[in-house]
Amino acid sequence: TLLTPLPPFVAHLYSLEWLFIPRGEGLAIAQTDGTHTLIAWEKLHPRVEATTLHLDAVSSARLPTAAAATTWQQTLTEWQALTPEKRRRAFLKHARQSLDPAQAEKLAATATQHTRATRILGSVLFFWCFATITIVYQRLGESTATLAVLAALPVLTITQAILFLRITRRHALTIPHRRWRALGMVFLPHQAMRAADFISLAHTHHPHPLAFRALISNTAFLTAARSFWRTARYHPGWQTCPDLTPEVEALETYFHAQNIPATDYDPAPELAHGATAWCPRCHAPFLTPEKPCSDCGGVELRVNQPAEAINA
């Protein structure tokens, strides 16, 4: 998560792509390179350690918060006891909820409201430390006015710590070591400046990135949509796979509900002269379609259709 280093500070939220996808033979764990690790259902034993969710003897996933790790532990335990068809329906229900634009906008509005006071005071602290104190000391030296300005700093940090404790208690936000963080805000101005981040990142519900369509530019949304679609839809064996995977079905349903045509989230690339095929996942051009894309783990290529065949 990249946080703004300078004021005005804004509210932040975690978004979370689908890390765990049920398959017939096991649980697929999404990796950072776009591939999946499969764990057989009988070998799945989820347990939580802080923010880390251990899945079996060797595999684990780190979640944004401890509450999210506990929630996923319960979810995976429930999925493990279901039949394959019920697991698929359970995932599709989770996907619909995580892709709900109204829920994402509501969560963003809530985070903005909860952190308004701490963000304003954080900006005041920033300018007090890096502008007010510096200018006063440069012009007045070790004077009574300079001591008064310095004495106001702990007043601001203590006020920020009190605000932090009141807001987190009022809205029942689960923040690890909440009181110790507040104590750090009293003595460390840079901790007090970032109090709003601890609050806005404490929510347990983490929507899918595509759910924030109304809050980001259309260009950024389409870039993300194409990336998620290609990773989910095009995998080794996609041409011969009889059924769509659950994440592909969920994305198709979402794009249809949002009135997004396939040409927007799955456009064909402009191929260089002489290329007759391309990898649908990375859009690398190929002269012949016989061999799969080795860079994407053996994804079968798509053939470029001549204009005459398209018109026909």
Phi, psi and omega in degrees: 000126178261119181257147181295127182280340184236153175296158000284132178286143181240160178289146181237152175221148171276137165247155186218121175286173183283105181277330186237120184232123181286133173244169180296321185267350180173188180262125179270128180252119181290133178255164183292339180270008179091354178270177180230142172257131185256130176242124179299144184300324181288342178263358182279122178222080184291135174212151188252137172224101186060240179263005181262130177255108177277130187257322174210204184292334186236336186263143178206163178220138179260122181263162182299323182224163177294325178296321178294321178296319179294319178298317180290328175299315179294319181297314181294325177296320177294317180298323184299329183273356184267166173281162181305319181292321179290327175296317180299315179294324178295320178293318180297325176295316176298320180296318179298319180292319182286341180260011182285109182297324180296319179294321179295317179295321178296319179295320178295318179295321179295315179298321178296317181292317183295331188255006186301310183295316182290329177290321178295313180293328176297321177294320177298317179297320180300309181290330178294318183284318189258357179230300187298306182298318182297313182293316181297317180293322180295324185269325186250348179067208182276075182248176178296321179297321179294318178297323179294320178295319178295322181293336179286340183298310178297333176296318180293317181291321178295319178299319179296318179297319178295317177300317180301313181294319181293316182294315182293326177286320183296320184259009175053046179275132181272107180234118180300138177055046186301314183289325177292323175297319178297321178296322176296326178294329180294319187259344183239104182303324181293330174291321179294325178298327184262020181301322181298328181293321178298326182284310186289337180267007184268357182290141185276339179271123182239100181294161173292146181306326182288347179289342182268032184304318184287346185256357179233168180290155180296326178296314179295322180295314182294324177298315179292319181298316180295321180295313180295320182294312182296320180296320183281318189280320189253106180224165179304123181093011184295331182289329183259356180289122185288329184241149174287143176290159184301322182291327177293317178299319180295318179293318178300316180297318181294314180298322178294318180295330180269006179057044178256115182291157181298331179292344177273318183263348177220061183283152174280140181283161173275111186275148175291160181299129179101340179283136181245353182208168178209157176280123182290347181269311182253353179064026174286135181279150179225146179284326178228151184266009186291314185266142178285173181280113181288332179293335182253021175080018178099029177289130180293147185275161171255142184266137177285121181275129177299156182299325181296320181290325178294316180294326179292000000 
